């Protein structure tokens, strides 16, 4: 993937040579869409876990799979939400 931005020594961000604002905004919109989809999947995994707990299936294979999926999604969201130069967010 070709970068559309460059970070300067002062920490500021500029467009890469030959890149337009429109191209950069389209790429940003794509990342925001991915973030929204991951957040929705995370909520669905939490709901599935709650349902399985309510059914008394907290030790089932399905519960373990849903928990693993929730943790995977949490890690991906954490990476997307981390801003450069800031410490990572605490685990969800």
C-alpha positions as CSV (number, residue, x, y, z in Angstrom):
1,X,0.0,0.0,0.0
2,X,1.4,3.3,-1.0
3,X,1.3,6.0,1.7
4,X,-0.7,9.1,1.0
5,X,0.7,11.1,3.9
6,X,4.1,11.8,5.3
7,X,5.0,12.7,8.9
8,X,7.5,15.5,9.3
9,X,10.2,15.9,11.9
10,X,8.0,18.3,13.8
11,X,5.3,15.6,14.0
12,X,3.0,17.3,11.5
13,X,1.3,15.4,8.7
14,X,1.4,16.5,5.0
15,X,0.2,14.9,1.8
16,X,2.7,12.8,-0.1
17,X,4.0,14.2,-3.3
18,X,1.4,13.6,-6.1
19,X,-1.4,12.8,-3.7
20,X,-4.6,14.8,-3.6
21,X,-6.7,15.7,-0.7
22,X,-9.6,13.8,-2.3
23,X,-7.4,10.6,-2.4
24,X,-6.4,11.0,1.2
25,X,-10.0,11.5,2.3
26,X,-11.2,8.4,0.4
27,X,-8.5,6.3,2.1
28,X,-9.5,7.8,5.5
29,X,-13.2,7.0,4.8
30,X,-12.2,3.4,4.1
31,X,-10.4,3.1,7.4
32,X,-13.4,4.7,9.2
33,X,-15.7,2.1,7.5
34,X,-13.4,-0.7,8.6
35,X,-13.4,0.6,12.2
36,X,-17.2,0.9,12.2
37,X,-17.6,-2.7,10.9
38,X,-15.1,-4.0,13.5
39,X,-16.9,-2.2,16.3
40,X,-20.2,-3.7,15.2
41,X,-18.8,-7.2,15.1
42,X,-17.3,-6.6,18.6
43,X,-20.8,-5.6,19.9
44,X,-22.3,-8.8,18.2
45,X,-19.6,-10.9,19.9
46,X,-20.4,-9.4,23.3
47,X,-24.1,-10.1,22.7
48,X,-23.4,-13.7,21.8
49,X,-21.3,-14.1,24.9
50,X,-24.1,-12.6,27.0
51,X,-26.6,-15.0,25.4
52,X,-24.4,-18.0,26.0
53,X,-23.9,-17.0,29.6
54,X,-27.7,-16.6,30.0
55,X,-28.1,-20.2,28.7
56,X,-25.5,-21.5,31.2
57,X,-23.1,-22.3,28.4
58,X,-20.1,-20.3,29.7
59,X,-17.9,-23.3,29.5
60,X,-18.9,-24.5,26.0
61,X,-16.8,-24.5,22.9
62,X,-19.1,-21.9,21.3
63,X,-18.5,-19.6,24.3
64,X,-14.8,-20.0,24.0
65,X,-14.9,-19.3,20.3
66,X,-17.0,-16.2,20.8
67,X,-14.6,-15.0,23.6
68,X,-11.6,-15.6,21.2
69,X,-13.4,-13.6,18.5
70,X,-14.2,-10.7,20.9
71,X,-10.5,-10.6,22.1
72,X,-9.3,-10.6,18.4
73,X,-11.7,-7.8,17.6
74,X,-10.6,-5.8,20.7
75,X,-7.0,-6.1,19.6
76,X,-7.8,-4.9,16.1
77,X,-9.8,-2.0,17.4
78,X,-7.1,-1.0,19.8
79,X,-4.6,-0.9,17.0
80,X,-6.9,1.3,14.9
81,X,-7.7,3.7,17.7
82,X,-4.1,4.2,18.9
83,X,-2.8,7.6,17.9
84,X,0.9,8.0,17.0
85,X,2.9,9.1,20.0
86,X,0.3,8.1,22.6
87,X,0.5,5.1,24.8
88,X,-1.8,2.2,24.0
89,X,-5.3,2.2,25.4
90,X,-6.0,-0.1,28.3
91,X,-7.5,-3.5,27.3
92,X,-11.2,-3.6,26.8
